[in-house]
Amino acid sequence: MCGIIGVFAYSSVNQLLYDGLLVLQHRGQDAAGIVTAEGDVFHMHKANGLVRDVFRTRNMRSLSGNAGIAHVRYPTAGNASSSAEAQPFYVNSPFGIVLAHNGNLTNAEQLKQELYRLDLRHVNTGSDSEVLLNVLAHEIAEKADGPRLTAERIFDAVSGVHRRCRGAYAVVAMIAGHGLLAFRDPYGIRPLVIGERQTEAGVEYMLASESVALDTLDFRVVRDVAPGEAVFVDQAGQLHSRQCAEQPRYAPCIFEYVYLARPDSVIDGISVYETRLRMGQELAKKVRREWRDLTIDVVIPIPDTSRPSAMELANDLGLPFREGFIKNRYIGRTFIMPGQALRKKSVRQKLNAIAQEFRGKNVLLVDDSIVRGTTSREIVQMARDAGACKVFFASAAPPVRFPNVYGIDMPTRRELLATGRTDAEIAQEIGADALIYQDLDALISAVRYSRPVLTQFDTSCFNGEYVTGDVTSDYLDHIEGNRDQPGKPADSNETLQLDLNLSSKA
C-alpha cells in the first residue's frame, strides 16, 4: 500500500503535489518523494520520513514545473526501509522517465533476470518499482520512432508492460519532453482515479490513489482508470486514453474498503464510508443470528477506521454507542509500522481508555480487522484494566488467514493470528470473552451494495484465492524466506535532489 499522485497544470504544481501527499499520508509513512517537470528538466526530492519532515521550504522552491508526480511509501517486504528505495525512481534512457508505483509485482525476480540478460538493463535496489520502471523504459525504447514518441506508441509500450508484468500496479510516470502517463494493472487491484478542473488557461488533470486527494484540491472526479487502461496527458494538455490489456477484468482489492482507504474516498464508484456502515449492518445481523445470548451494555469502536461499522452495529442492535478510547493523532498507524516490537510499543502510546465507559460493563469492542493480533490483544487488556466486566470483540472483516502479495505488508503466514487457529483459539489469544468475525459473503455484499455490477474482488487474504492466478505455495515460501533475511542497512542521511537536463538523452 502506497499513495501516488500525478498532476498536469498550467502553473507550478509543487504545492498541489505536497498537499496531495499530506491527504494520502495514511497510505504510507516510511518515505515520500516528489518529481516535477520543467520542460525537459526533472527536479526531484525524496527521503525517508513523513511528508511534513521530508520537504522543507528550500526543497519546495527547487521543485519548479507545471507537471509532476509524487509518492508516499510504506515497505511491502517487511523491513525495506532504505532511503535509496524511496520513490519516484528515475532512469535516463530512453528520453528520461520517472515513475511512482503502488502495488507489488509477483514476478519481479523473473523480470530482473530478463532485464539483465535480455534487455541489458541494471536494477540498483531491491524494489519491484524499479523493475517496473525498467520494463516500461525498455518497452518505450522498443516502440519509439527515434526521438518521436506519440501517445499511441506509449500505449503500445504499456501493452508490453501488461504482457510481461504480473501482480498489482497502479502507476504514474513522466516522460521527459512528452508528458504524464498513468496506468493500472489488468485486474484493477490497486486504485487510481482521474480528476480535472477548469482554469482560464485550460483543463488541468490530476490522478491519485484516492478521490479524497482530488476533492481537497478542488479537482472534480471524472472516473476511475479502468483495469488495464492507460491515460496520457501530453505537454499541450491533451488527454489520451486506451485500453492496453488483452483481457482486463475488474477485481479490486477488498481490503481497501476494510482498512486502507480514507472513509471519505470513493474507489471504483463505491463509497468507502457507506461500505463501512453496511459492514456494521451485516455484523449486527450475525450478532442477532448467532450471538443473541451475549449481554452487551455498550459498543465501543477502536479508532478510527472501525467507527462507521461500530456506529451502525450499535444502531441496528439498539445498543449505546460510546467513544471509549482517545487516540493520540501524532502516532502512526500501527498496522503499517514495520516490525512487531515497534507496533506493540506504539499501541499504548496511541490509545488511552476512558475508564467510566468500561467500569462495570460488558463491552463489545469493534475493529475493522485483526491481522497480527498485537493491537487487539493490547486493547482487550486496556479494557479490562479500565474495569470492564467482560470484553467481547467484533471484527468487521473476516479472519485474515492468508498472505497478501499485492502490496500490503502481511506476507508471512506465521505473522497472521488467524492462520491455523479456530475462532475460539483466536479469542483466547487476544484475551476476549467472545470473538465475532464478519462472514466473507457478507463483506462482499456490503462492498457491492452501491455498485452491483462489480462482481469480483481480490479477497485473497481471507480465502487464499489470488486473482492473478500465478501465486503458488513455492512463491509464498520464497517471499517468506526473503523476509527472514536481514535487510540492507539504511542510510538515514541519504536524500536526492536532482536537476537533470534531459534534452541530450532523447
Buried (B, 14 or more C-beta within 10 A) or exposed (E): BBBBBBBBBBEBBBEBBBBBBBBBBBBBBBBBBBBBBBBBBBBBBBBBBBBEEBBEEEBBEBBBBBBBBBBBBBBBBBBBBBBBBBBBBBBBBBBBBBBBBBBBBBBBBBBBEBBEEEBEBEBEBBBBBBBBBBBBBBBBBEBBEEEEBBBEBBBBBBBBBBEBBBBBBBBBBBBBBBBBBBBBBBBBBBBBBBBBBEEEEEBBBBBBBBBBBBBEBEBEBBEBBBBBBBBBBBBEBEBBBBBBBEEBEBBBBBBBBBBBBBBBBBBBBBBBBBBBBBBBBBBBBBBEEEBEEBEBBBBBBBBBBBBBBBBBBBBBBEBEBBEBBEEEEEBBBBBBBBEEEEBBBBBBEBBBBBEEBBEEBBBBBBBBBBBBBBBBBBBBBBBBEBBBBBBBBBBBBBBBBBBBBBBBBBBBBEBBBBBEBEBEEBBEBBBBBBBBBBBBEBBBBBBBBBBEEBEBBBBBBBEEEBBBEEBEEEBBEEBBEBBEEEBBEBEEEEBBEBEBEBEEBB
